[in-house]
Amino acid sequence: MALPERMILVCQSFRVVGDKKGICHKGTDGFLQYIEEEVLDRGLDCLVTATTCLKQCDNGPIMVIQPENWWFKGVSSEEAIDAILDGLEDGEPASEYLIG
């Protein structure tokens, strides 16, 4: 199996010990499935995965695209995901959600 061109990391506030903290897991039910379906519909070569806490709780929910190392904040709607994936297709990060 070939390696994916990109990885999309989605913070789900998983903690090794204890309950989830932060806001990345709140109100984002179905986001992983939505992202995966959009990636497939757009023909993008990306692996979508949930992660442990990405230590950006004040900016959450967080999504990261590698290898570009684009970190996105406030990814709390399908519109935000669409804007980020549109930017990925265009080769430019969606600036309204970009951290830094």
N, C-alpha and C positions, 0 to 999 in steps of 0.2 A: 504494500500500500504506500502511495506517495505521501510525503509530508505536506500539510496544508501551507498555502502561501502566507496566510495570516492567522492570528489567534485573536478572538474577541473574548475578553475577560469581563465578567459581570459580577460585581461584588454582591454577595448574599449574606454578609455579616456573620458567616460561620465562625465560631470560636472553638478552640480545642477543648476548653473547659467552660462549662456554664452556658447560659442562654445567649441568644443572638443579642447584639447591642447595635447602636447606631440606627440609621434610617434606611439603609440600602435594601433591606428585605421588606420594608413596609410599603404596601400599596403597589408592589411590583409583581404580583402573582400573574403568571402567564407571560412575563417579559422574555424569558429564555426561549420559550416556544415561538413567540412572535419574531424574535431576532433570528432564530434558526430558519423559520419559514421565509422571512425576507431575504436572508442570505441565499437560500436555495432558489427562490423566485428570481433573484437578480443574477444568479450564476456566479456568485463570488466564491472563491476558494478559501473558506475560513472555517476554523474550528471554533465553536461557541462553547464556552465553559463557565460554570459558576465557580467562584473563588471564596476563600476565606476573607476576612476583613482586609481591606486595602489601605487602612489607616488614613482615610480621607472623609471621616464621618461628617464633618461640617459641610462638605460639598456634595454629599450623596443625594440620590443613588449614583454610583460610579460605574463607568464602562471604560475599558482600556482596549486599544487596538495595537497589536504588536505585529511586525517589528517596527512600525512607525513610531511607537511609544507615545501615541496620542491618548491623553487622559481626559475624559469627559465627565462633567459634573451635572447634577440636576437632571439625570436621565430618568424622568418620572412619567413619561407618556410615549405613546406610539409615535406622535409627531416628532419628539426629540430623537427617537431611534431612527425614524425615516430621514431626518436631517443629517444625522451622523453617517448613516449608510450612503446617502446621496453624496456627501462630501468625500467619503471613501472612494466611491466610483469616480468622482471628479479629480481625485488626487489632492484635495485640500481639506483640512479638518474643518468641521462645522464650528466656526469661531465663537458662536453664542454659547456653546456648551464646553468649550476647551478650557482646561485648567492651565493657568500660567500664561 
